Amino acid sequence: MIWVVVGTVAASLLVSWSAGFVIRRAAPRIGLVDHPAARKVHTRVTPLGGGIAIWLGVVLPLAGAHAVAAAAWFGRPSSTDPARLAIPLPAFVAPHVTGFLEQAPQLWLLLAAGTLLMLLGLTDDLRGLDWRPRLAIEFLVAGLIVWQGWRLTIFLSIPWLTDLLSVLWIVGLVNSFNFLDNMDGLSGGVAAIAAAMLATVMLLAPDPFTHQPQLFVAGFLLVLVGSLLGFLWHNRPPARLFMGDAGSYFIGFMLAVATMAATFAGGDVPRHAILAPLCVLAIPLYDTLTVVIIRLREGRSPFAADKNHFSHRLAQLGMTKSQAVLTIYLATATTGLGALLLYQVDLAGAAVILLLVACVLLLVTILETAARRR
């Protein structure tokens, strides 16, 4: 198992890290830069396009894995034994080649949809787009994914409501990580923590029907973790590269579809385990919800940039930017740890976990309220 983790994370980290250097040099030449402004916290012109590095860090390793698996399987000797492959592969990989190839069409459909959103964000980074066409395309892509069969597991007997909530889940997470991208290392770091937490759940909590680790979803999430870590080398304070909308749209979408592809409950696993993604993603979802409420209350567009985010509130309390980001990292990890226990507890235990998550969010609310009063 450790080699699965190391292999997936290392390959994507190397690709994203290397691509970051190239993009840092190329972005200013085509005007792909972010300028300081009143509603932004950085003070110098910074290259955008980190989202391209993140995208490459996910797509290239998966494309390479697909090519190797296809060559090993289709070039094998005439045998029904999956261990007899044309290309020698590690013993822990060979048994999963067939399953990977069976899942590949779905994987590339998801990556194609994610690529479309990445290009949408890149266009916005370059030229600036009104929020209405951006939101329309997000809903269109989300609707396509749900139409193709990816849905939340929420045990509702009303199919149209499940579909609607699934679309809103995708669009909500896409915009949550876009909103969260307001300080160096914040959105990418929170996404890396969330992806790592969800991957851990997939590896430790077996599929309720097959009783095997959900290696496909876990591997997908670990590739995303590696790509984000490679990007964060360039995005750590003071950032030399921003992910831009291209990156935030892509990682929000990838996390959304990963939670929909996973099986969190059913069979012998209690239904309250479906709340695991909400625990892991509680902080970015809370930040988005509160910011939207504030903007609507003030009569402004929910997509109008401002400094009402949790990170900004922490800075107003006297924290440095790095301290504010680290505080949000710890809050994300704290709520996410509850997801690891939901499989192992009864309903009373689940209620305690949810109360712990609620207490963290209440603490966030108190800090935000104190900052607003100042």
Buried (B, 14 or more C-beta within 10 A) or exposed (E): EEEBBEBBBBBBBBBBBBBBBEBBEEBBEEEBBBEEEEEBBBEEEBBBBBBBBBBBBBBBBBEEBBEBBBEBBEEBEEEEEBEEBEEEBEEEBBEBBEEBBEBBEBBBBBBEBBBBBBBBBBBBBBEEBEEEEBBEBBBEBBBBBBEEEBBBBBEEEEEEEBBEBBBEBBBBBBBBBBBBBBBBBBBBBBBBBBBBBBBBBBBEBBBBEEEEBBBBBBBBBBBBBBBBBBBBBBBBEEBBBBBBBBBBBBBBBBBBBBBBBBBBBBEEBBBBBBBBBBBBBBBBBBBBEBBBEBBEEEEEEBBEBBBBBBBBBBBBBEBEBBEBBBBBBEBBBBBBBBBBBBBEBEEEBBEEBBEBBEEBBEEBEEBBEEBEEE
